[in-house]
C-alpha cells in the first residue's frame, strides 16, 4: 500500500477496498481550528511489569504523562456479590498486581487510566465474557465498587472496542443492537460512578476504526449514531474514546469513508459528536494507536518498516493539536508482544516502541521527541 506497508487477509481487503471505491471523488478541503496545546502523551500497555520491574520510570523518561491499562470485571467477580457496590465484598478478587502498578504509576507522576471489559457468566446467562450482562445495573454496581477501590484512578473507559464481537456480544448484524446495549451500560455506569466520586471522568465510545454492520462488527460511524437509550436520549459521558488505526497516509484533507473513522477523520468525529451531544464539546481520548513493524497481526493486517513507524508517529503527534480537541493520545505498546501465531497468521502485535526482546526501535526516540501535553 504505502511505503512498503503490506496488506494480508481477505476480510480487510473487502472492507478497505469497498470503502475506497465509495470514497472516490469524496475528498474535500476542510477547515481546522487553530493549533492548540499538544495532547497528553500516553502509552497503552497491559503488561506494566516486566522482569520484576514496572515500566513507569521509562514512561516518565519518554515524557509520557498517562498509562492506560485494563481491569476485567469477569476475573474480579467470579461469583455474584452480596453487596456489589462495596469494594470489600468477599466475592471481589481484586488483582494484587494492579495495586502495585497503580502505586508505581503515581510515584512516577504518571496518571493511570483503566478500561473495564469482560462480563462474568453469572451476569449474562452463563455465556463467555464477551456477552453483555442481562442487567446493566450489575455492570454499573461493579464500576461504583471499582471507583471506590481505586482512588488513584480518575478516568475510566467503559469497555474497550464495544463495536467488535471480541469485546461485546451480540453485535446483532443490524447496526443497532450493540450500540443500544452499550448505551444502557454506559449511562448506568455513569450515574453509579458519579455518585461515588463527583470528579470521575467516564470515557464512552471506545470504538474500533472500521466495521461491517454484521454479526461480528458494527461500523464506528453507525455505532456512534445508534448510541441511544430506550427513551431516545443519548447516554451520559464525559469524554469520547476511539482507537483510530489507519492504513492511509496521515492527511486531514482526506475524505471520510463510509463505515470507517480513522485518524484522518478525527475532525469529522468532533463535528459529529457536537451534533449528537450538543453543547458538550466532548474531548477525544485516543486509547490505542500505532503501526505494526514486523508482520501483520490478527485485528489489524498492516505493517510498515520501523523507520516508517517512527515517521508516522511523529507526524501523527504533530497533527493532533490541529484537530482541536484530542485530550490524550496513547501509543499502543511500549514493548512488542512475544511471537505467537496459528496455522494461518500471526497473532501478536508488534506496534511497540521496543521489540519484544527490548531493543529500541526508531519510534522510541520519535516518541520521546514529540511535545508532552499537560499532566493531570
C-alpha positions in Angstrom: 0.0 0.0 0.0 2.1 2.9 1.2 5.9 2.9 1.5 6.1 -0.8 1.9 3.1 -1.3 4.1 1.7 -4.8 3.4 -1.9 -6.0 3.4 -2.9 -9.5 4.3 -6.3 -11.2 4.6 -9.5 -11.2 2.5 -11.8 -9.6 5.2 -9.8 -6.4 5.5 -9.3 -6.2 1.7 -13.1 -6.2 1.3 -13.6 -3.5 4.0 -10.8 -1.2 2.8 -11.4 -1.8 -0.9 -15.1 -1.2 -0.8 -14.7 1.9 1.3 -12.1 3.3 -1.0 -14.4 2.9 -4.0 -17.2 4.6 -2.2 -14.8 7.4 -1.3 -13.6 8.2 -4.8 -14.1 11.8 -5.5 -15.2 12.4 -2.0 -12.1 14.3 -0.8 -12.7 17.8 0.4 -10.9 20.7 1.8 -11.6 21.0 5.5 -11.2 23.9 7.8 -9.4 23.2 11.0 -9.2 25.1 14.3 -6.1 27.0 15.2 -3.3 24.9 16.7 -3.8 24.2 20.4 -1.8 22.5 23.1 -0.4 19.1 22.4 -2.4 16.2 23.8 -1.1 14.4 26.9 1.3 11.6 25.8 0.3 8.2 26.8 1.3 4.5 26.5 -1.3 1.8 26.5 0.2 -1.5 27.6 -1.4 -4.2 29.8 2.0 -5.5 30.7 3.2 -2.8 33.1 5.6 -5.1 35.0 8.5 -6.7 33.1 11.3 -8.7 34.7 10.0 -7.7 38.1 10.2 -4.0 37.4 7.4 -1.6 36.4 7.6 0.4 33.1 6.7 3.7 34.7 10.2 5.1 35.1 10.7 4.6 31.4 7.4 6.2 30.6 8.5 9.2 32.6 11.8 9.4 30.7 9.8 9.3 27.5 7.8 12.3 28.5 4.5 10.3 28.9 2.1 11.5 31.5 -0.6 8.8 31.1 -0.6 5.0 31.2 -3.7 3.1 30.0 -4.3 -0.4 31.3 -7.3 -2.7 31.9 -9.4 -4.4 34.5 -11.6 -7.4 33.9 -15.0 -7.5 35.6 -15.2 -11.2 34.8 -11.9 -12.0 36.6 -12.5 -9.8 39.6 -16.0 -11.1 40.2 -16.3 -14.8 39.5 -19.5 -15.1 41.7 -22.3 -12.6 42.3 -21.5 -10.2 45.2 -24.0 -9.8 48.0 -23.1 -6.1 48.3 -22.0 -5.2 44.8 -21.2 -1.5 45.3 -18.9 -2.2 48.2 -15.3 -3.0 47.2 -15.0 -5.0 50.4 -17.5 -7.7 49.3 -16.0 -11.1 49.6 -16.9 -12.0 46.0 -14.4 -9.5 44.7 -10.9 -10.8 43.9 -9.1 -7.6 43.2 -5.7 -8.2 41.4 -2.7 -7.7 43.6 -0.6 -6.8 40.5 -2.8 -3.8 39.8 -2.3 -2.4 43.3 1.5 -2.4 42.6 1.0 -0.9 39.2 -1.1 2.0 40.4 1.2 2.8 43.2 4.2 2.8 40.9 2.4 4.9 38.3 1.5 7.6 40.8 5.0 7.5 42.3 6.4 8.4 38.8 3.8 11.1 38.2 2.0 9.0 35.6 -1.8 9.1 35.5 -3.4 5.7 35.3 -6.5 5.2 33.2 -8.3 1.8 33.2 -10.8 0.3 30.7 -13.2 -2.2 32.2 -14.3 -5.0 29.9 -15.3 -8.7 30.3 -18.6 -9.8 31.7 -18.9 -12.7 34.3 -21.1 -15.7 33.5 -23.4 -15.1 36.4 -24.4 -11.7 34.8 -25.0 -12.9 31.2 -26.8 -16.3 31.4 -23.6 -18.4 31.7 -22.1 -17.3 28.4 -18.5 -16.3 27.8 -17.1 -13.0 28.9 -17.8 -11.2 25.6 -21.6 -11.4 26.1 -23.3 -8.3 27.7 -24.9 -8.6 31.1 -28.7 -9.0 31.2 -29.0 -6.2 33.7 -26.9 -3.0 33.0 -27.1 -2.2 36.7 -24.9 -5.2 37.5 -22.1 -3.6 35.5 -22.8 -0.2 37.0 -22.6 -1.6 40.5 -19.2 -3.0 39.8 -18.0 0.3 38.3 -19.1 2.0 41.5 -17.1 -0.5 43.6 -14.0 -0.1 41.3 -14.1 3.7 41.6 -14.3 3.4 45.4 -11.5 0.7 45.4 -9.0 2.7 43.3 -9.0 6.4 44.2 -5.7 6.7 42.2 -7.8 6.3 39.0 -9.9 9.3 38.0 -10.5 8.4 34.3 -12.2 5.1 33.3 -13.1 3.7 29.9 -16.4 1.8 29.7 -15.5 -1.3 27.6 -12.7 -1.3 25.1 -13.9 -1.5 21.5 -17.5 -2.5 22.1 -18.1 -2.3 18.3 -16.4 -5.7 17.8 -17.6 -9.2 18.9 -14.2 -9.7 20.6 -15.4 -7.4 23.4 -19.2 -7.1 23.2 -21.9 -9.5 22.0 -24.3 -9.6 20.5 -23.4 -7.2 17.7 -26.7 -8.0 16.0 -25.9 -7.5 12.4 -28.3 -4.5 12.0 -26.1 -1.7 13.2 -28.3 -1.1 16.2 -28.2 -4.0 18.7 -24.6 -3.5 20.1 -24.8 0.3 20.4 -28.2 0.1 22.1 -26.9 -2.4 24.6 -23.7 -0.3 25.1 -25.7 2.9 25.6 -27.5 1.3 28.5 -24.3 0.1 30.1 -22.6 3.4 29.7 -25.4 5.5 31.1 -25.9 3.2 34.1 -22.2 3.2 34.8 -22.0 7.0 34.5 -24.7 7.5 37.1 -23.3 5.0 39.6 -19.7 6.2 39.2 -20.6 9.9 39.7 -22.5 9.1 42.9 -19.2 7.7 44.3 -16.9 10.4 43.0 -18.1 13.7 41.6 -14.9 14.4 39.6 -14.7 11.0 38.0 -14.3 11.1 34.2 -16.3 8.5 32.3 -14.9 7.8 28.8 -17.5 6.3 26.5 -17.4 5.0 22.9 -14.0 3.4 22.6 -14.9 2.3 19.1 -12.8 0.4 16.6 -11.9 2.2 13.3 -13.9 0.1 10.9 -16.8 -2.4 10.8 -19.3 -4.2 8.5 -22.6 -3.9 10.5 -22.7 -7.7 10.6 -22.8 -10.2 13.4 -19.1 -9.6 14.1 -18.6 -5.8 13.9 -20.5 -2.6 13.9 -19.1 0.3 11.8 -17.9 3.1 14.1 -20.0 5.8 12.4 -23.1 3.6 12.7 -22.2 2.7 16.3 -21.9 6.4 17.3 -25.2 7.3 15.6 -27.0 4.5 17.3 -25.7 5.0 20.9 -29.3 5.8 22.1 -31.2 4.9 25.2 -34.7 3.3 25.1 -36.2 6.8 25.9 -34.5 8.2 22.9 -31.9 10.2 24.8 -28.1 9.9 24.4 -26.2 8.2 27.2 -24.2 10.4 29.5 -20.4 10.5 29.2 -17.5 12.9 30.0 -15.2 12.1 27.1 -15.3 10.1 23.9 -12.8 7.3 23.3 -11.6 5.9 19.9 -8.8 3.7 18.6 -8.3 5.3 15.2 -5.8 3.0 13.5 -5.3 3.7 9.8 -3.7 2.3 6.7 -3.9 5.7 4.9 -1.4 8.5 4.7 -1.8 10.9 7.6 -3.6 13.7 5.9 -6.5 15.6 7.4 -7.7 16.6 4.0 -8.6 13.1 3.0 -12.3 12.4 2.8 -14.4 10.4 5.3 -15.2 6.9 4.1 -18.4 5.1 4.9 -18.0 2.5 7.7 -14.7 4.0 8.8 -13.5 6.5 11.4 -9.7 6.6 11.4 -7.1 9.2 12.4 -7.8 11.3 9.3 -11.4 11.5 10.3 -10.9 12.9 13.8 -12.0 16.4 12.8 -15.2 14.8 11.3 -15.6 12.9 14.6 -15.6 16.0 16.7 -18.2 17.7 14.5 -20.3 14.6 14.7 -20.1 14.5 18.5 -21.2 18.1 18.6 -24.3 17.1 16.6 -25.2 14.2 18.8 -24.2 15.6 22.2 -24.8 19.4 21.5 -23.2 21.9 23.8 -21.0 19.3 25.4 -17.8 19.9 23.3 -16.7 16.4 24.2 -12.9 15.9 24.2 -11.4 12.9 22.5 -9.4 10.2 24.2 -7.3 8.0 21.8 -6.7 4.8 23.8 -4.8 2.9 21.0 -2.9 4.0 18.0 0.2 2.8 16.1 1.6 0.6 13.4 2.9 -3.0 13.5 6.5 -3.3 12.2 7.4 -7.0 12.0 4.3 -8.5 10.4 0.6 -8.2 10.1 -1.5 -9.3 13.1 -4.9 -10.5 14.0 -7.1 -7.4 14.2 -5.1 -5.1 12.0 -3.5 -6.5 8.9 -1.0 -3.8 8.0 2.7 -3.3 8.9 5.4 -0.8 8.0 9.1 -0.6 8.4 10.5 0.6 11.7 11.6 3.9 10.1 8.2 4.4 8.6 6.6 3.7 12.0 8.8 6.4 13.6 7.9 8.9 10.8 4.2 8.1 11.1 4.3 8.6 14.9 6.0 11.9 14.7 3.5 13.2 12.0 0.5 11.9 14.0 1.6 13.7 17.2 2.3 16.9 15.1 -1.2 16.8 13.5 -3.1 16.0 16.7 -3.1 19.6 18.1 -4.5 20.9 14.8 -7.6 18.7 15.2 -8.6 20.7 18.2 -10.0 18.5 20.9 -7.7 15.5 21.4 -7.1 15.4 25.1 -4.9 12.3 25.3 -3.2 10.2 22.7 -2.0 6.8 23.7 0.5 4.8 21.6 -0.3 1.1 21.7 2.5 -0.9 23.4 5.9 0.0 24.9 7.2 -3.5 24.1 6.1 -5.7 21.2 4.2 -8.8 22.2 6.1 -12.0 22.0 5.9 -14.1 18.8 2.6 -16.0 18.6 0.8 -17.4 15.6 -1.6 -20.1 14.5 -1.5 -22.0 11.2 -2.9 -19.0 9.2 -1.5 -15.8 10.6 0.5 -14.0 13.3 -1.5 -13.2 16.5 1.0 -10.9 18.3 1.1 -7.2 17.8 4.5 -5.5 17.0 3.5 -1.8 17.3 5.7 -1.3 20.4 8.5 1.3 20.7 10.8 -1.6 21.6 11.0 -5.1 20.2 9.8 -7.9 22.5 13.5 -8.6 23.4 13.9 -5.0 24.5 15.7 -3.4 21.5 14.7 0.2 20.9 13.1 1.0 17.6 13.4 4.4 15.9 9.9 5.1 17.2 11.2 5.1 20.8 13.3 8.3 20.1 10.5 9.7 18.0 8.0 9.3 20.8 10.4 10.9 23.3 11.0 13.9 21.0 7.3 14.9 20.4 5.9 17.5 22.8 4.5 16.4 26.1 1.0 17.7 26.8 -0.3 18.7 30.2 -0.1 16.4 33.2 -3.2 15.8 35.3 
